[in-house]
Amino acid sequence: MKKFLLLILAAGMFYFSNAQYKLVNVPDHLKNIKVKVQEPSPSPTGNGSTVTIIGQKLDEVIMGETIHDIQTYGSLQKRMHAYQDGTIGAIWMMAFDIPDWTDRGTGYNYYDGNSWGPYPTERLETVRTGYPCYVPFGENGEITVSHYLADPYWGLAFNKREEKGTGGWEEFYLAGPENMGIVWPILVTNGADNTNIHILARTYGDIYMGQDGALLYYRSLDGGNTWDIEHYFFDELGPDYFTTIDADEYSWAQPKGETIAFAVGFNHQNGYVMKSYDNGDSWEQILVYENPFTPYAGGDTPTYGGGDGSQAIALDSDGNAHVAFGRMCHVYDGGALYLYPWTEGLIYWNETMAPLDTTIISSYTLDHLIANGNLIGWTIPSGGDSTIIDFGVYYFSLTSFPQLNIDDNNRIFALWSAVAPGYNNGVMNYRHICGRASVDGGATWEQIKDFNTDLLYIFSECVYPAMSTAFTDDHVHFIFQTDNEPGLHTWTGGHAPTDNSIVYMKHPTGTFIGTGEQIAVPSVDFSLLQNYPNPFRDQTFIVATLEKDSYLSMKILNVIGQEVRYVDFGLVNKGEFRFEIRKENLPEGIYYYTVSNGQHDMTRKMIIY
C-alpha cells in the first residue's frame, strides 16, 4: 500500500484561524474537545397533513413518527423511491417501546398519487429488526431488507411484494457464513424487471477472514428465490486494508445497467469505490482517500484529516463514480481512537480527480480542498448570526449524512445535514438539511440551499436526509427526521425520549439550480507552487502567485508541529513572488512550510537530506 506522509499539526491550535471563507465561529472550548469514538451499539439489537411553507415553494408532509431516533451509524441506507407513476414508497427505523425498543422495526408509508397513508404504529416485519433499506422490485413491486436476531446468530430479513402499496408482504430470510452473523445490510436491484438483488452486509460475531467485521456480498438473479453468490469476501477490503469494516460505513450507488458500485470506508481508515462492470461477477478497486494509518498498526498518531464515516455514491450516465463524504479529524491517543466533532466540510470526489490524502483534507484548514475543487459543503451563517453555541453529539461532523444522486442530464444533486448558526434553543444549535447541485459533472457547483429556514423550523433538529434515486416531473424527493431536541436519545443519551417526525419534501430541481437566496462559493486569492528542488540539501525555491497586494508570511514546522522558523515578507505586490528557503541550522528531515496572506494559508511538505 502506497504511504502518504501526514501533515502533523495540532488541530485545536490551527483550526481555520485565518480563513476568509470561515463564516461561522466555533468557541475555543469546543474546538479542543476530542471525543472517544464509540463502537456501534454493543449488539445490533435498536394520514399525513400537508403544511405550506411560506416562501420556500415546497410541499412538506409529516408521514410517520418514531421515538427511537437513531437511523444510522454511518451512511444512511436507501429509504425511499419516487416512482414514475407519481407514487412514492418510504421507510424509516421505528420504535416506541421505551427503553428496550422491543417493537423496533421498519416503519412504512405509501403515497398513492393523492395522499399518504395513516402513520404506521406497527413494524413491517414479524420479527424485531433494525436499519432497513428500501428499493423497487419486479415490474411494479417493492422490497426491504433489515437485520434481525435468528438466535444465536444475526441474519437478514426481507419483505417483498409484487404490487407496491397494496397486498400482503412475503417475508424471507438470509443467513451468513456458518457460525457467523451478518448485520447492517444495504440493498440495490437492477435488471429488466429489478429482480437482480445485490446485498452488502457486515459480519458480526467472531473474527472472519482476519477481520472483526468483514464486508460480504450476496447476489440473487431471481428475486431472492436462490442466491448464486453468497458470503463473497473482498480481498481488496481485507485486513491488509481495513482492521474492520465499521457499521453502515458503506453505500450502494444506483446501478447503471450492469455497472454496479459501492463506496466503503471514509472514516479514520481509507476510502474506496468498488465497481463491477459485469453485474457483480468481478470487481475493481478504486482508491479515493488514503491515510498512513490504514490499517492501524498501534501506537499514538498526530491529529489527521479524514472522513466521518458517512458517505454517498452515485454513477453518471457513463458509469463514472461520484462520492461525497463528511470530513472529520481523528487521532489515536493511548491506543484509543478519538475524533473532533467540531470538524466541518462536505467533501466531493469523482473519477476524474486524483486520490485524496491527509494533507489535502487537512486537520486545520479547508484551503486545500477548496483549491482542488473538493469542498461542496460547510456551515453557513443565518441572518448575520455566525456563532455556534454547542451541538448535539452524533459522533459525526458539523456537515454530515450526505445523499448524492445524478439525473438523466448528468446534473448532480447533493443533500446533507449541517449544524445551523442562528437556530438554537439557548444551549445548543440545531441541524438543518442543506443541498446544492452541479450542472457540469461536478466541475462547478450552484449555491448552497438551507431547506429549513422557515419559522416552522426555528426549534427543529433536522437530520438523516434520504433522497429518492429517481426524479419525477423534474422534482427532487427526500425525507428526513425532525424533533425539538438537538442530538440523540438513542445510543448517545443526549436528551430525554421525545417524539420524532418523518417528513417528506418535494422540490423542483430549479430550487437547487440558480434560484433563491444563496451562499457564494469560497475562493482562495493566492496560489503556492511546490518548492523546487525537493528534497534539497542547501536551498530550495518557492513561487507564490497573489491576486492582489498582500502581507505575506511563512512559518516552517517540524513533524511534531513545532514552529522552527518564521519569516515576515511584509507587503508583497500582486503577481508572482519568488523566495528561497535555506537549510542553515535545520537538521535533515521532513518539514512543512505554511505561507499566509492573512486570510488564507497554504501548506506544502519539504524534505532536507
C-alpha positions as CSV (number, residue, x, y, z in Angstrom):
1,M,0.0,0.0,0.0
2,K,1.4,3.4,-1.0
3,K,2.0,5.5,2.0
4,F,1.2,9.2,2.2
5,L,3.1,11.3,4.7
6,L,0.9,13.1,7.1
7,L,0.7,16.8,7.8
8,I,1.2,16.8,11.6
9,L,-0.4,19.8,13.2
10,A,-2.3,20.4,16.4
11,A,-5.9,20.8,15.3
12,G,-7.1,22.9,18.2
13,M,-4.3,25.4,17.7
14,F,-4.6,26.0,14.0
15,Y,-8.1,25.1,13.0
16,F,-9.4,27.7,10.5
17,S,-7.6,30.5,12.3
18,N,-7.4,33.0,9.4
19,A,-9.6,31.6,6.6
20,Q,-11.8,34.3,4.9
21,Y,-14.3,31.6,3.9
22,K,-14.8,30.6,7.5
23,L,-18.2,32.0,8.0
24,V,-19.1,30.7,11.5
25,N,-17.4,30.9,14.8
26,V,-16.8,27.8,16.9
27,P,-15.9,28.6,20.5
28,D,-12.4,27.6,21.5
29,H,-13.7,25.2,24.2
30,L,-15.4,23.2,21.5
31,K,-12.5,23.2,19.1
32,N,-10.3,21.5,21.6
33,I,-12.7,18.8,22.6
34,K,-11.9,15.3,21.4
35,V,-14.4,12.5,21.9
36,K,-13.5,8.8,22.2
37,V,-15.0,7.0,19.2
38,Q,-17.9,4.8,20.3
39,E,-18.3,1.4,18.9
40,P,-21.8,0.8,17.4
41,S,-24.4,-0.5,19.8
42,P,-22.8,-3.4,21.7
43,S,-25.4,-5.5,20.0
44,P,-27.2,-4.7,16.7
45,T,-30.4,-5.1,18.8
46,G,-32.1,-0.9,18.4
47,N,-52.8,10.2,7.2
48,G,-50.2,12.9,6.7
49,S,-51.1,16.6,6.9
50,T,-49.7,18.9,4.2
51,V,-48.0,22.1,5.6
52,T,-47.5,25.1,3.4
53,I,-44.0,26.6,3.9
54,I,-44.2,30.3,3.1
55,G,-41.5,31.5,0.7
56,Q,-39.9,28.1,0.1
57,K,-42.2,26.8,-2.7
58,L,-42.2,23.3,-1.4
59,D,-44.6,20.6,-0.3
60,E,-44.0,19.2,3.2
61,V,-45.8,16.2,4.7
62,I,-45.3,14.5,8.0
63,M,-45.8,10.9,7.0
64,G,-44.5,9.0,10.0
65,E,-43.3,9.0,13.6
66,T,-40.8,7.3,15.9
67,I,-39.3,7.8,19.4
68,H,-36.3,5.6,18.6
69,D,-34.3,8.4,16.9
70,I,-31.0,6.9,15.6
71,Q,-31.4,6.0,11.9
72,T,-27.8,5.0,11.0
73,Y,-24.3,4.5,12.5
74,G,-22.8,6.0,9.3
75,S,-24.2,6.1,5.8
76,L,-28.0,6.1,5.5
77,Q,-29.5,3.2,3.7
78,K,-31.8,3.8,0.7
79,R,-35.1,4.7,2.4
80,M,-37.4,6.0,-0.3
81,H,-38.3,5.8,-4.0
82,A,-40.4,8.2,-6.1
83,Y,-42.0,6.2,-9.0
84,Q,-42.7,7.5,-12.4
85,D,-46.5,7.0,-12.0
86,G,-46.5,9.6,-9.2
87,T,-46.5,7.2,-6.3
88,I,-43.8,7.1,-3.5
89,G,-42.7,4.4,-1.1
90,A,-40.7,5.4,2.1
91,I,-39.4,3.7,5.2
92,W,-37.6,4.5,8.4
93,M,-36.5,2.7,11.6
94,M,-39.4,3.0,14.0
95,A,-39.9,2.1,17.7
96,F,-42.0,3.5,20.6
97,D,-41.4,0.9,23.4
98,I,-39.0,2.7,25.8
99,P,-36.4,1.7,26.8
100,D,-35.9,-1.7,25.3
101,W,-37.4,-1.0,21.9
102,T,-39.0,-4.4,21.7
103,D,-41.2,-3.2,18.9
104,R,-38.3,-1.9,16.7
105,G,-38.6,-2.5,13.0
106,T,-39.4,-0.8,9.7
107,G,-42.0,1.9,9.5
108,Y,-43.5,2.1,6.1
109,N,-45.8,4.6,4.3
110,Y,-47.0,4.9,0.8
111,Y,-48.2,7.9,-1.3
112,D,-50.8,6.7,-3.9
113,G,-50.5,9.8,-6.0
114,N,-53.1,11.8,-4.0
115,S,-52.3,11.3,-0.3
116,W,-50.1,9.4,2.2
117,G,-51.5,6.6,4.3
118,P,-52.0,6.9,8.0
119,Y,-49.0,6.8,10.3
120,P,-47.9,3.2,10.9
121,T,-47.8,2.1,14.5
122,E,-46.5,-1.4,13.9
123,R,-43.4,-2.6,12.2
124,L,-43.4,-4.1,8.7
125,E,-41.7,-7.3,9.8
126,T,-42.9,-10.2,12.0
127,V,-39.6,-10.1,14.0
128,R,-37.7,-7.3,15.7
129,T,-35.4,-5.7,13.1
130,G,-33.1,-2.7,12.6
131,Y,-31.5,-0.4,10.0
132,P,-33.8,-1.1,6.9
133,C,-33.2,-0.5,3.2
134,Y,-35.9,0.0,0.5
135,V,-35.8,-0.2,-3.3
136,P,-38.1,-1.0,-6.2
137,F,-38.6,-4.7,-7.0
138,G,-40.0,-6.5,-10.0
139,E,-42.2,-4.8,-12.6
140,N,-44.2,-2.8,-10.1
141,G,-43.2,-4.0,-6.7
142,E,-41.0,-3.1,-3.7
143,I,-38.6,-4.8,-1.3
144,T,-37.0,-4.1,2.0
145,V,-34.2,-5.7,4.0
146,S,-33.0,-5.3,7.6
147,H,-31.1,-7.3,10.2
148,Y,-32.7,-9.5,12.9
149,L,-31.5,-11.9,15.6
150,A,-32.0,-15.5,14.4
151,D,-30.8,-17.0,17.7
152,P,-27.8,-17.4,18.1
153,Y,-26.7,-15.5,15.0
154,W,-27.8,-12.4,13.3
155,G,-29.3,-12.7,9.8
156,L,-31.2,-10.6,7.2
157,A,-35.0,-10.3,7.0
158,F,-36.6,-9.4,3.6
159,N,-40.1,-8.3,2.8
160,K,-41.3,-8.0,-0.8
161,R,-44.5,-7.8,-2.8
162,E,-45.2,-7.6,-6.5
163,E,-47.5,-4.6,-6.3
164,K,-46.2,-1.6,-4.4
165,G,-48.6,0.0,-1.9
166,T,-51.0,-2.9,-1.8
167,G,-51.3,-6.5,-0.9
168,G,-49.5,-8.7,1.6
169,W,-45.8,-8.9,2.1
170,E,-43.7,-12.0,1.6
171,E,-41.1,-12.3,4.3
172,F,-38.0,-14.4,3.8
173,Y,-34.5,-14.6,5.3
174,L,-30.8,-14.9,4.5
175,A,-28.1,-16.3,6.8
176,G,-24.4,-15.5,6.9
177,P,-21.5,-17.9,6.8
178,E,-21.5,-20.9,9.2
179,N,-21.4,-19.8,12.8
180,M,-21.4,-16.2,11.8
181,G,-24.0,-13.4,11.8
182,I,-24.5,-10.7,9.2
183,V,-25.8,-7.3,10.0
184,W,-26.4,-3.7,8.7
185,P,-27.4,-4.7,5.2
186,I,-27.8,-2.4,2.2
187,L,-29.6,-3.4,-1.0
188,V,-30.0,-2.4,-4.7
189,T,-31.8,-4.1,-7.5
190,N,-31.3,-4.0,-11.3
191,G,-32.1,-5.9,-14.4
192,A,-35.0,-5.6,-16.8
193,D,-37.6,-6.1,-14.0
194,N,-35.5,-5.2,-10.9
195,T,-35.2,-8.9,-10.0
196,N,-31.4,-8.9,-9.6
197,I,-30.8,-8.4,-5.9
198,H,-27.4,-7.2,-4.6
199,I,-26.7,-7.2,-0.9
200,L,-23.8,-5.9,1.2
201,A,-23.7,-6.9,4.9
202,R,-21.1,-6.8,7.6
203,T,-20.2,-9.9,9.7
204,Y,-20.9,-9.9,13.4
205,G,-19.5,-12.3,16.0
206,D,-16.1,-14.0,15.7
207,I,-13.1,-12.9,13.6
208,Y,-13.9,-13.7,9.9
209,M,-11.1,-13.8,7.3
210,G,-8.8,-11.9,9.7
211,Q,-11.3,-9.1,10.4
212,D,-13.6,-8.3,13.3
213,G,-16.3,-7.1,10.9
214,A,-15.8,-8.1,7.3
215,L,-17.9,-6.9,4.3
216,L,-19.6,-9.6,2.4
217,Y,-21.5,-9.6,-0.9
218,Y,-24.6,-11.6,-1.9
219,R,-26.4,-11.8,-5.3
220,S,-29.7,-13.2,-6.4
221,L,-30.8,-13.2,-10.1
222,D,-34.3,-14.4,-9.5
223,G,-35.8,-12.1,-6.9
224,G,-34.3,-13.8,-3.8
225,N,-35.5,-17.3,-4.5
226,T,-31.9,-18.5,-4.9
227,W,-28.5,-16.9,-4.3
228,D,-25.8,-17.6,-6.9
229,I,-23.2,-15.6,-4.9
230,E,-23.1,-15.9,-1.1
231,H,-20.6,-14.8,1.5
232,Y,-18.3,-13.2,-1.1
233,F,-15.3,-11.7,0.7
234,F,-13.4,-8.8,-1.0
235,D,-9.7,-9.4,-0.6
236,E,-9.2,-5.7,-1.6
237,L,-11.1,-4.8,1.6
238,G,-9.5,-7.4,3.8
239,P,-7.1,-7.0,6.8
240,D,-4.4,-5.6,4.7
241,Y,-6.6,-2.6,4.0
242,F,-9.0,-2.4,7.0
243,T,-8.7,-3.6,10.6
244,T,-12.5,-3.7,10.5
245,I,-15.4,-2.5,8.3
246,D,-17.5,-0.4,10.6
247,A,-21.3,-0.5,10.8
248,D,-23.1,1.4,8.0
249,E,-19.9,2.7,6.6
250,Y,-20.6,1.5,3.0
251,S,-23.2,2.6,0.5
252,W,-24.6,1.5,-2.9
253,A,-24.8,3.6,-6.0
254,Q,-27.9,3.3,-8.1
255,P,-26.9,0.8,-10.8
256,K,-26.4,1.8,-14.5
257,G,-27.2,-1.3,-16.5
258,E,-24.8,-4.0,-15.4
259,T,-22.4,-1.5,-13.8
260,I,-22.8,-1.6,-10.0
261,A,-20.6,0.2,-7.5
262,F,-20.4,1.0,-3.8
263,A,-18.3,3.2,-1.5
264,V,-16.7,1.9,1.6
265,G,-14.6,3.4,4.5
266,F,-14.1,7.2,4.6
267,N,-13.6,7.4,8.3
268,H,-10.3,7.0,10.2
269,Q,-9.3,4.5,7.6
270,N,-9.1,4.6,3.8
271,G,-12.0,5.3,1.4
272,Y,-12.6,3.2,-1.8
273,V,-15.0,2.7,-4.6
274,M,-15.6,-0.9,-5.6
275,K,-17.0,-1.2,-9.1
276,S,-18.2,-4.1,-11.2
277,Y,-18.9,-3.8,-14.9
278,D,-20.5,-7.3,-15.2
279,N,-23.2,-7.2,-12.6
280,G,-21.1,-8.4,-9.7
281,D,-19.1,-11.2,-11.3
282,S,-15.8,-9.3,-10.9
283,W,-14.7,-6.1,-9.1
284,E,-12.3,-3.2,-9.5
285,Q,-10.9,-1.3,-6.5
286,I,-10.6,2.5,-6.9
287,L,-8.7,4.5,-4.3
288,V,-10.4,7.7,-3.3
289,Y,-8.8,8.6,0.1
290,E,-5.7,7.2,1.7
291,N,-4.0,7.8,5.0
292,P,-0.9,6.3,6.6
293,F,-2.7,4.7,9.4
294,T,-4.7,2.2,7.4
295,P,-4.7,-0.5,8.7
296,Y,-4.0,0.8,12.2
297,A,-0.8,-0.8,13.5
298,G,-0.9,0.5,17.0
299,G,0.7,3.5,18.9
300,D,-0.2,7.2,19.0
301,T,-0.6,9.3,15.9
302,P,-0.8,13.1,15.2
303,T,-4.2,14.6,14.5
304,Y,-5.1,14.0,10.9
305,G,-7.9,14.8,8.5
306,G,-10.1,12.1,7.1
307,G,-13.8,11.2,6.8
308,D,-16.5,10.8,9.4
309,G,-17.9,7.5,8.1
310,S,-21.0,9.0,6.4
311,Q,-20.8,8.9,2.6
312,A,-22.8,8.6,-0.5
313,I,-22.1,7.5,-4.1
314,A,-23.8,7.9,-7.5
315,L,-23.0,6.9,-11.1
316,D,-23.4,9.2,-14.0
317,S,-24.6,8.2,-17.5
318,D,-21.1,7.0,-18.4
319,G,-20.8,4.8,-15.3
320,N,-18.3,7.1,-13.6
321,A,-18.5,7.2,-9.8
322,H,-19.1,10.4,-7.8
323,V,-18.7,10.4,-4.0
324,A,-19.5,12.7,-1.1
325,F,-18.4,12.2,2.5
326,G,-18.2,14.2,5.7
327,R,-14.8,15.5,6.8
328,M,-13.5,14.5,10.3
329,C,-10.3,15.0,12.3
330,H,-9.0,11.9,14.1
331,V,-6.2,11.0,16.5
332,Y,-5.0,7.8,18.2
333,D,-4.0,8.5,21.8
334,G,-3.1,5.9,24.3
335,G,-4.2,3.2,21.9
336,A,-7.8,4.6,21.7
337,L,-9.3,6.4,18.7
338,Y,-10.7,9.9,19.2
339,L,-12.5,12.3,16.9
340,Y,-13.0,16.1,16.9
341,P,-16.8,16.6,16.4
342,W,-16.4,20.4,15.6
343,T,-14.8,19.4,12.2
344,E,-16.7,20.7,9.2
345,G,-16.7,20.2,5.5
346,L,-18.5,18.0,3.0
347,I,-16.0,16.6,0.6
348,Y,-16.7,15.7,-3.1
349,W,-14.7,13.4,-5.4
350,N,-15.2,11.9,-8.8
351,E,-13.2,9.5,-11.0
352,T,-11.6,12.4,-13.0
353,M,-9.8,13.5,-9.8
354,A,-6.7,12.3,-8.1
355,P,-7.0,10.4,-4.8
356,L,-7.3,12.5,-1.6
357,D,-4.9,12.2,1.3
358,T,-4.5,13.7,4.8
359,T,-2.6,16.7,3.5
360,I,-5.4,17.7,1.1
361,I,-8.1,17.1,3.7
362,S,-6.0,18.6,6.5
363,S,-6.6,18.7,10.2
364,Y,-6.6,22.5,10.4
365,T,-7.7,24.2,7.1
366,L,-10.2,23.8,4.2
367,D,-7.9,25.7,1.8
368,H,-6.5,22.6,0.0
369,L,-10.0,21.1,-0.5
370,I,-11.2,24.4,-2.0
371,A,-8.1,24.7,-4.3
372,N,-8.7,21.2,-5.5
373,G,-12.4,21.6,-6.1
374,N,-13.3,19.0,-3.4
375,L,-15.3,21.1,-0.9
376,I,-19.0,21.4,-1.6
377,G,-20.5,21.9,1.9
378,W,-19.7,23.8,5.1
379,T,-21.6,25.5,7.9
380,I,-23.3,28.8,6.8
381,P,-24.5,31.8,8.9
382,S,-28.1,32.8,9.2
383,G,-29.2,36.4,9.3
384,G,-25.8,37.7,10.4
385,D,-25.6,35.1,13.2
386,S,-22.4,33.2,12.7
387,T,-21.9,31.7,16.1
388,I,-22.2,28.0,17.1
389,I,-23.0,27.7,20.8
390,D,-22.8,23.9,21.0
391,F,-24.3,21.0,19.2
392,G,-25.8,17.5,19.8
393,V,-23.5,14.5,19.7
394,Y,-23.8,12.1,16.7
395,Y,-20.1,11.2,16.5
396,F,-20.2,12.8,13.1
397,S,-19.0,16.2,11.8
398,L,-20.8,19.5,11.6
399,T,-21.7,18.7,7.9
400,S,-22.7,15.1,7.6
401,F,-25.1,12.4,6.4
402,P,-24.8,13.1,2.7
403,Q,-27.0,12.0,-0.1
404,L,-25.9,12.1,-3.8
405,N,-27.9,11.5,-6.9
406,I,-27.5,12.2,-10.6
407,D,-30.3,12.7,-13.1
408,D,-30.5,11.7,-16.8
409,N,-28.9,15.0,-17.8
410,N,-25.9,14.3,-15.6
411,R,-26.9,17.0,-13.1
412,I,-25.7,16.1,-9.6
413,F,-27.8,16.8,-6.6
414,A,-26.4,16.7,-3.0
415,L,-28.1,16.8,0.4
416,W,-26.6,16.7,3.9
417,S,-27.4,17.7,7.5
418,A,-25.4,20.7,8.9
419,V,-25.3,22.5,12.2
420,A,-27.1,25.8,11.7
421,P,-25.9,29.0,13.3
422,G,-28.8,31.3,14.2
423,Y,-31.1,28.4,15.2
424,N,-30.7,27.2,18.8
425,N,-32.6,26.5,22.0
426,G,-30.3,28.7,24.1
427,V,-28.0,25.8,24.9
428,M,-27.3,24.1,21.5
429,N,-27.6,24.8,17.8
430,Y,-30.0,22.7,15.7
431,R,-29.1,20.9,12.5
432,H,-30.7,21.7,9.1
433,I,-31.0,19.9,5.8
434,C,-28.8,21.7,3.2
435,G,-28.3,21.0,-0.5
436,R,-26.8,22.1,-3.8
437,A,-26.3,21.0,-7.3
438,S,-23.8,20.8,-10.2
439,V,-24.9,21.0,-13.8
440,D,-21.4,20.3,-15.3
441,G,-20.5,17.0,-13.8
442,G,-19.0,18.3,-10.5
443,A,-16.6,20.9,-12.1
444,T,-18.6,23.8,-10.5
445,W,-21.5,23.9,-8.1
446,E,-24.6,26.0,-7.6
447,Q,-25.1,27.8,-4.3
448,I,-26.0,26.1,-1.0
449,K,-29.6,26.0,0.0
450,D,-30.9,25.6,3.5
451,F,-34.3,23.9,3.4
452,N,-35.3,24.6,7.0
453,T,-35.2,28.4,7.2
454,D,-39.0,28.8,7.7
455,L,-40.4,29.8,11.1
456,L,-41.7,26.2,11.4
457,Y,-38.1,25.1,11.9
458,I,-36.8,27.6,14.5
459,F,-36.7,24.9,17.1
460,S,-36.2,21.8,14.9
461,E,-33.3,19.3,14.7
462,C,-33.4,18.1,11.1
463,V,-31.2,15.1,10.3
464,Y,-30.9,11.9,8.2
465,P,-31.9,13.1,4.8
466,A,-32.8,10.3,2.4
467,M,-33.2,11.2,-1.3
468,S,-35.0,9.2,-4.0
469,T,-32.7,8.0,-6.7
470,A,-35.4,8.7,-9.2
471,F,-36.5,12.2,-10.3
472,T,-40.2,12.6,-11.3
473,D,-41.6,15.7,-13.1
474,D,-38.2,17.4,-12.7
475,H,-38.5,17.2,-8.9
476,V,-36.2,16.1,-6.2
477,H,-37.9,14.0,-3.5
478,F,-36.5,13.4,0.0
479,I,-37.4,12.6,3.6
480,F,-35.7,13.5,6.9
481,Q,-36.2,13.1,10.6
482,T,-37.0,16.0,12.9
483,D,-37.7,16.7,16.6
484,N,-37.3,19.6,19.0
485,E,-34.1,18.4,20.7
486,P,-30.5,18.7,19.3
487,G,-28.7,15.4,19.3
488,L,-30.0,11.9,20.0
489,H,-31.6,10.0,22.8
490,T,-30.9,6.5,21.5
491,W,-27.3,5.5,21.7
492,T,-25.8,8.7,23.0
493,G,-28.4,9.6,25.6
494,G,-28.1,13.3,24.7
495,H,-31.7,14.1,25.8
496,A,-34.8,12.5,27.1
497,P,-37.0,10.4,24.8
498,T,-39.2,12.6,22.5
499,D,-41.5,12.2,19.5
500,N,-39.7,12.4,16.1
501,S,-41.5,13.2,12.9
502,I,-40.5,11.7,9.5
503,V,-41.0,14.5,7.0
504,Y,-41.4,14.2,3.2
505,M,-40.3,17.2,1.0
506,K,-40.5,17.7,-2.8
507,H,-38.6,20.5,-4.6
508,P,-38.4,21.4,-8.3
509,T,-34.8,20.9,-9.5
510,G,-34.8,24.7,-10.1
511,T,-34.7,25.2,-6.3
512,F,-31.2,23.7,-6.4
513,I,-30.2,25.5,-9.6
514,G,-29.9,29.2,-9.7
515,T,-32.9,30.3,-7.6
516,G,-33.4,31.8,-4.2
517,E,-31.1,33.4,-1.7
518,Q,-27.8,31.5,-1.9
519,I,-24.3,31.4,-0.4
520,A,-21.3,32.2,-2.6
521,V,-18.6,29.6,-3.1
522,P,-15.5,30.5,-1.1
523,S,-12.4,31.2,-3.1
524,V,-8.6,31.3,-2.5
525,D,-6.9,34.5,-3.6
526,F,-3.4,33.2,-3.9
527,S,-1.7,30.1,-5.0
528,L,1.5,28.3,-3.9
529,L,3.7,26.1,-6.0
530,Q,5.6,23.2,-4.5
531,N,9.2,24.1,-3.6
532,Y,11.9,23.0,-6.1
533,P,14.2,21.1,-5.7
534,N,12.5,18.8,-3.2
535,P,14.2,17.0,-1.4
536,F,17.1,19.6,-1.2
537,R,20.4,19.8,0.6
538,D,21.3,23.6,0.9
539,Q,18.5,25.7,-0.6
540,T,15.1,25.4,-2.4
541,F,12.9,27.9,-4.2
542,I,9.1,28.7,-3.9
543,V,6.8,30.7,-6.0
544,A,3.5,32.3,-4.7
545,T,1.1,34.0,-7.0
546,L,-1.0,36.8,-5.5
547,E,-4.2,38.2,-7.0
548,K,-3.8,41.4,-5.0
549,D,-1.1,43.2,-2.9
550,S,-0.9,41.2,0.3
551,Y,1.1,41.0,3.5
552,L,2.8,37.6,3.3
553,S,4.5,35.5,5.9
554,M,5.8,32.0,6.2
555,K,6.3,29.6,9.1
556,I,8.2,26.2,9.0
557,L,7.1,23.4,11.3
558,N,8.8,20.1,12.0
559,V,7.0,16.7,12.1
560,I,5.7,17.2,15.6
561,G,4.1,20.6,14.9
562,Q,6.8,22.8,16.4
563,E,7.5,26.1,14.7
564,V,11.2,26.2,13.8
565,R,11.3,29.3,11.6
566,Y,9.2,32.3,10.9
567,V,9.6,34.9,8.1
568,D,7.6,38.1,7.6
569,F,7.9,39.2,4.0
570,G,5.9,42.4,4.6
571,L,3.7,43.9,1.9
572,V,4.2,42.0,-1.4
573,N,2.9,43.2,-4.8
574,K,0.4,41.2,-6.7
575,G,1.7,38.7,-9.2
576,E,4.5,36.1,-8.8
577,F,6.6,36.3,-5.7
578,R,9.7,34.1,-5.7
579,F,11.6,33.4,-2.5
580,E,14.1,30.8,-1.1
581,I,14.4,28.6,1.9
582,R,18.0,27.9,3.1
583,K,18.9,24.9,5.2
584,E,21.1,26.8,7.6
585,N,20.5,25.3,11.1
586,L,17.7,23.0,10.2
587,P,18.5,19.3,10.7
588,E,17.8,16.8,8.0
589,G,14.2,15.5,7.9
590,I,10.7,16.3,6.9
591,Y,9.2,19.8,7.3
592,Y,6.0,21.6,6.4
593,Y,6.0,25.3,5.4
594,T,2.8,27.4,5.6
595,V,2.5,30.6,3.6
596,S,-0.2,33.0,4.7
597,N,-1.6,36.2,3.3
598,G,-3.6,37.0,6.4
599,Q,-6.7,35.5,5.0
600,H,-5.7,32.1,3.7
601,D,-2.9,29.6,4.5
602,M,-1.3,27.2,2.1
603,T,0.9,24.3,3.3
604,R,3.4,22.1,1.5
605,K,5.8,19.4,2.5
606,M,9.6,19.6,2.0
607,I,12.4,17.3,2.8
608,I,16.0,18.2,3.7
609,Y,18.7,15.5,3.2
